[in-house]
Amino acid sequence: MSDTKPLVILAAGGTGGHVFPAESLASELQKRGYRLALFTDKRGGNYSGVLGGLETKHISAGGVAGRGFFGKVRSALSLAYGTFQAKRLLGKMGPSVVVGFGGYASVPTMIAASIGGFASMIHEQNAVLGRANRLLAPKVKRICTSFEHVDHIGEVGADKVTFTGMPVRENILALRSTAYTSLDESSPIEVLILGGSQGAQVFSDVLPESFAKLPPNMRERLHITQQCRPELLDDTRKAYKRNGMKATLESFFDDVPERLAKTHLLIARSGASTCAEVTAVGRPSILVPYPYAIDDHQSRNAHAIDEAGAGWLMPQEAFDADILADRLEALFSEPQTLNNTAAASLNAGRPDAASRLADAVEELIEV
């Protein structure tokens, strides 16, 4: 790759929700011939894929708000040192644009970019502007969002917003053209349950009992695939067996795209990646937000899906075996409702999110 091409620096780290869109943007920008580098914290040394092949600089980073007095002092010192590191490196490397993906790992680099006068933008994965991005919003030139409406943008950032969508993995996008299979009175009912990267205990607690309450002719047609926490696998298997049902249970599935494409209904948490992936493929979902997420952002994500007619929000406090069984029986008895929701889900997806994000980067590059 020619060294005369503009350099774009990506600032990302922490959870997959921050890293996946950075990976997607990196892939798209590489296709367009840009030079790339990654600024991340000490946890970001083992990335695979495109990010794993980039020139990587490790920047000291502390939480935006530490716990307790000494935690706050440590965070402030780490943030100050990381900003100094990033400012020095940015000065040497001279990027055309610096892009941050939220989380505290991106904060020092994005502050340094602002101080140094570099063109900068952030991408917000959730329907609530995260605390790190809230801190950075006044300092950047562009705020790209995964949802059309995002809380806490405020007046200071409203004129900077570009709705790009949330980039998803190529193997998810490859299945977007897979048609949704309509249910009939005798067909198997495919149900996929995903609980985030480590499963969700509430699903193991509620779902076996809820499925058992369905009418026998419906229950016998169920094909259940469920992600569980490793320590809950045995107990969850016993619960299904006790209720006379079989289920495919694993702590990790390496073929989630294929399972998602063939499912009639997804039951899952409502993290940004899950919302983006289920709408990219166009499948109906019952979303149960993690109730302890910072700023309750998963509830806002699920609200956005619900309001688009692409799925249904069920708060965890209402995620009861009887209530869920009634909902499932109604859905499986009315295939057209599932068909309509699948179509709305597909319409809500943004398959061109990575391309739109790359376009936003290019618009910031001074010609």
C-alpha positions in Angstrom: 0.0 0.0 0.0 1.3 3.4 -1.0 2.6 5.6 1.8 1.1 8.6 0.1 -2.4 7.5 1.0 -4.0 9.3 4.0 -3.5 7.7 7.4 -6.6 7.0 9.6 -6.2 6.1 13.2 -8.8 4.0 15.0 -9.2 4.3 18.8 -10.9 1.2 20.2 -10.7 -1.4 22.9 -12.6 -3.3 25.5 -15.8 -5.2 24.6 -16.7 -6.7 21.3 -19.4 -4.0 20.9 -16.7 -1.4 20.5 -14.3 -3.6 18.5 -16.6 -5.1 15.9 -17.4 -1.7 14.2 -13.8 -0.8 14.3 -12.9 -4.1 12.6 -15.6 -3.5 9.9 -14.5 0.1 9.2 -10.8 -1.0 9.0 -11.8 -3.6 6.4 -13.7 -1.1 4.4 -11.0 1.6 4.5 -8.3 -0.9 3.5 -10.4 -1.8 0.4 -10.3 2.0 -0.4 -6.5 2.1 0.0 -6.1 4.0 3.2 -3.3 3.4 5.7 -4.5 2.5 9.1 -3.2 2.3 12.7 -4.9 1.2 15.9 -4.6 2.9 19.3 -5.9 0.7 22.1 -5.3 0.0 25.8 -3.2 -2.9 27.2 -6.0 -5.4 26.7 -5.9 -4.9 22.9 -2.9 -7.0 22.1 -4.5 -10.1 20.8 -6.9 -9.0 18.1 -7.4 -11.2 15.1 -8.7 -10.3 11.7 -7.9 -6.9 10.1 -7.2 -5.2 13.5 -4.7 -7.8 14.4 -2.6 -6.9 11.3 -2.5 -3.1 11.9 0.3 -1.1 13.4 -0.8 -0.9 17.0 0.0 1.6 19.8 -0.9 0.8 23.4 -2.2 3.9 25.3 -2.7 4.1 29.0 -6.4 4.5 29.8 -8.5 4.7 32.9 -12.2 4.6 33.5 -14.1 7.9 32.9 -15.2 7.7 36.5 -13.2 5.6 39.0 -14.8 4.1 42.1 -13.9 5.8 45.3 -11.4 8.6 45.9 -8.3 6.6 45.1 -9.9 4.9 42.1 -10.7 8.4 40.7 -7.2 9.6 41.3 -5.7 6.5 39.5 -8.1 7.0 36.6 -7.3 10.6 36.3 -3.6 10.0 36.3 -3.9 7.2 33.8 -6.1 9.4 31.6 -3.6 12.2 31.7 -0.6 10.0 30.9 -2.5 8.3 28.1 -3.4 11.6 26.6 0.2 12.7 26.8 1.2 9.4 25.0 -1.4 9.8 22.3 -0.6 13.4 21.7 3.1 12.7 21.2 2.3 9.7 18.8 -0.3 11.7 16.8 2.2 14.5 16.3 4.7 12.0 14.9 2.3 10.0 12.7 0.2 12.9 11.4 -3.1 11.2 10.7 -5.8 12.7 8.5 -8.6 11.5 10.7 -8.9 9.9 14.1 -12.0 7.7 14.8 -13.1 6.6 18.3 -15.5 3.8 19.1 -16.5 4.6 22.7 -15.4 3.0 25.9 -12.7 4.4 28.1 -9.9 2.9 25.9 -10.7 5.5 23.3 -10.8 8.6 25.5 -7.1 9.6 25.8 -6.6 9.3 22.0 -9.7 11.3 21.2 -8.8 14.1 23.7 -5.3 14.2 22.3 -6.7 14.5 18.7 -8.8 17.4 19.8 -5.9 19.2 21.5 -3.7 18.6 18.5 -6.3 19.9 16.0 -6.8 16.7 14.1 -10.1 15.9 12.4 -11.9 13.5 14.6 -15.2 11.5 14.8 -16.8 9.0 17.1 -19.1 6.1 16.5 -21.9 5.3 19.1 -23.1 1.7 19.0 -26.1 2.1 21.3 -29.3 4.1 21.4 -27.9 6.0 24.3 -24.7 8.0 23.9 -22.2 6.3 26.2 -20.4 8.1 29.0 -17.1 8.2 27.2 -18.7 9.4 24.0 -20.7 12.0 26.0 -17.4 13.4 27.2 -16.0 13.4 23.7 -19.0 14.7 21.8 -18.2 18.4 22.2 -14.6 17.9 21.0 -15.2 15.9 17.8 -16.3 17.1 14.3 -18.7 14.2 13.6 -20.8 11.8 15.7 -21.9 8.6 13.8 -24.8 6.6 15.3 -26.1 3.1 15.0 -29.7 4.1 15.7 -31.6 6.9 14.1 -32.5 8.4 17.5 -29.9 8.5 20.3 -30.4 9.8 23.8 -28.0 12.3 25.5 -26.6 13.8 22.2 -27.7 17.2 23.4 -27.7 20.5 21.6 -23.9 20.6 21.5 -23.8 17.5 19.3 -27.1 17.5 17.3 -25.6 19.2 14.3 -22.7 16.8 14.1 -24.8 13.6 13.9 -24.7 11.2 10.9 -26.8 8.1 11.1 -24.7 5.3 9.6 -26.0 2.2 11.4 -23.9 -0.5 13.2 -21.5 -2.4 11.0 -21.8 -6.2 11.3 -19.5 -9.1 10.3 -19.3 -10.2 6.7 -20.5 -13.7 7.5 -23.7 -12.1 8.9 -24.2 -9.9 5.9 -23.7 -12.9 3.5 -27.0 -14.3 4.9 -29.1 -11.2 4.4 -30.6 -12.6 1.2 -31.7 -15.9 3.0 -35.5 -15.8 2.9 -37.4 -16.1 6.2 -39.2 -19.5 6.3 -42.9 -19.2 7.2 -44.4 -21.6 9.7 -47.2 -23.9 8.9 -49.3 -26.1 11.2 -46.8 -29.0 11.1 -43.4 -27.5 10.4 -40.6 -27.5 13.0 -40.3 -24.3 15.0 -36.8 -23.1 15.2 -36.0 -21.0 18.3 -32.5 -19.5 19.0 -31.6 -18.2 22.4 -28.5 -16.1 22.8 -27.5 -14.5 26.0 -24.5 -12.4 25.1 -20.9 -13.5 25.2 -21.4 -15.6 28.4 -25.1 -16.5 28.3 -27.8 -15.1 30.6 -29.0 -17.0 33.7 -32.5 -15.7 33.5 -32.9 -17.6 30.2 -31.9 -20.9 31.9 -34.2 -20.1 34.8 -37.3 -19.2 32.7 -37.2 -20.8 29.3 -37.4 -24.6 30.0 -40.5 -24.0 32.2 -42.1 -21.6 29.7 -41.7 -23.9 26.7 -43.2 -26.7 28.8 -46.4 -24.7 29.1 -47.0 -24.6 25.4 -49.7 -26.9 23.9 -48.4 -30.5 23.2 -48.7 -30.2 19.4 -46.7 -27.0 19.5 -44.1 -28.1 22.1 -43.3 -31.3 20.0 -42.4 -29.2 17.0 -39.9 -27.0 18.9 -36.2 -27.1 17.9 -34.5 -25.2 20.7 -30.9 -23.9 20.4 -29.7 -22.1 23.5 -26.4 -20.5 24.6 -25.8 -21.0 28.3 -23.2 -20.1 30.9 -20.8 -23.1 31.2 -21.7 -23.6 34.9 -25.4 -23.7 34.0 -25.3 -26.2 31.1 -26.0 -29.4 33.2 -28.8 -27.8 35.2 -30.4 -26.4 32.1 -30.2 -29.8 30.3 -31.9 -31.4 33.3 -34.6 -28.8 33.3 -35.4 -29.4 29.7 -35.3 -33.2 30.2 -37.5 -32.9 33.3 -40.1 -31.1 31.1 -39.9 -33.8 28.4 -38.0 -31.7 25.9 -34.7 -31.8 24.1 -32.5 -28.7 23.4 -29.1 -28.1 21.8 -27.2 -26.3 24.5 -23.7 -24.9 24.3 -21.7 -22.2 26.0 -20.5 -21.0 22.6 -21.7 -21.5 19.1 -19.2 -20.9 16.2 -22.0 -20.9 13.6 -24.3 -18.2 15.0 -24.9 -16.6 11.5 -26.2 -19.9 10.1 -28.4 -20.6 13.1 -29.7 -17.0 13.1 -30.6 -17.4 9.4 -32.7 -20.5 9.9 -34.5 -19.4 13.2 -38.1 -18.4 13.3 -37.6 -16.5 16.5 -34.6 -15.1 18.4 -34.7 -14.6 22.2 -31.7 -12.6 23.3 -30.3 -9.6 25.2 -30.4 -6.4 23.4 -26.7 -5.4 23.0 -25.9 -3.2 20.0 -24.3 -6.1 18.1 -27.2 -8.4 18.6 -29.7 -5.8 17.4 -27.6 -5.0 14.3 -27.1 -8.7 13.5 -30.7 -9.8 13.9 -31.9 -6.9 11.7 -29.2 -7.5 9.1 -30.5 -11.0 8.6 -34.1 -9.9 9.1 -35.4 -12.2 11.9 -38.1 -11.5 14.6 -36.8 -11.3 18.1 -37.9 -11.1 21.7 -35.4 -8.9 23.4 -34.8 -8.9 27.2 -32.5 -6.0 28.1 -29.8 -6.6 30.7 -31.3 -4.6 33.5 -27.9 -3.5 35.0 -26.4 -2.1 31.8 -24.9 1.4 32.2 -27.5 4.0 31.6 -30.0 1.2 30.8 -28.8 1.4 27.2 -30.1 -2.1 26.3 -33.6 -1.0 27.0 -33.3 1.9 24.6 -31.9 -0.5 22.0 -34.8 -2.8 22.4 -37.3 0.1 22.4 -35.9 1.1 18.9 -36.4 -2.5 17.6 -39.9 -2.7 19.1 -40.9 0.7 17.7 -39.8 -0.3 14.2 -42.1 -3.4 14.4 -39.0 -5.6 14.1 -39.3 -7.4 17.4 -40.7 -7.2 20.9 -39.2 -5.8 24.1 -39.8 -7.8 27.3 -38.3 -6.2 30.4 -36.6 -8.8 32.7 -39.1 -8.2 35.5 -41.9 -9.3 33.1 -39.9 -12.2 31.7 -42.1 -14.7 33.5 -42.7 -18.3 32.4 -46.5 -17.9 32.1 -46.4 -14.5 30.4 -43.8 -15.7 27.9 -45.7 -18.9 27.2 -48.8 -16.9 26.3 -46.7 -14.7 24.0 -45.0 -17.6 22.3 -48.3 -19.5 21.8 -49.8 -16.5 20.2 -46.9 -15.9 17.8 -46.5 -19.6 16.8 -50.3 -19.7 16.2 -50.2 -16.6 13.9 -47.4 -17.1 11.4 -48.3 -14.0 9.5 -47.3 -11.9 12.5 -43.9 -13.5 12.5 -43.6 -13.0 8.7 -44.5 -9.3 9.0 -42.1 -8.8 11.9 -39.3 -10.5 9.9 -39.9 -8.1 7.0 -39.8 -5.1 9.4 -36.6 -6.5 10.9 -35.0 -6.8 7.5 -36.1 -3.2 6.6 -34.6 -1.9 9.9 -31.2 -3.4 9.1 -28.3 -1.3 7.7 -26.2 -3.6 5.5 -24.2 -0.6 4.2 -23.3 0.7 7.7 -19.5 0.0 7.2 -19.6 1.8 3.8 -21.5 4.8 5.3 -19.1 5.0 8.2 -16.1 5.0 5.7 -17.9 7.7 3.7 -18.1 9.8 6.8 -14.4 9.4 7.4 -13.6 10.4 3.8 -15.7 13.6 4.2 -13.5 14.7 7.0 -10.3 14.3 5.1 -9.0 17.6 3.8 -8.4 17.4 0.1 
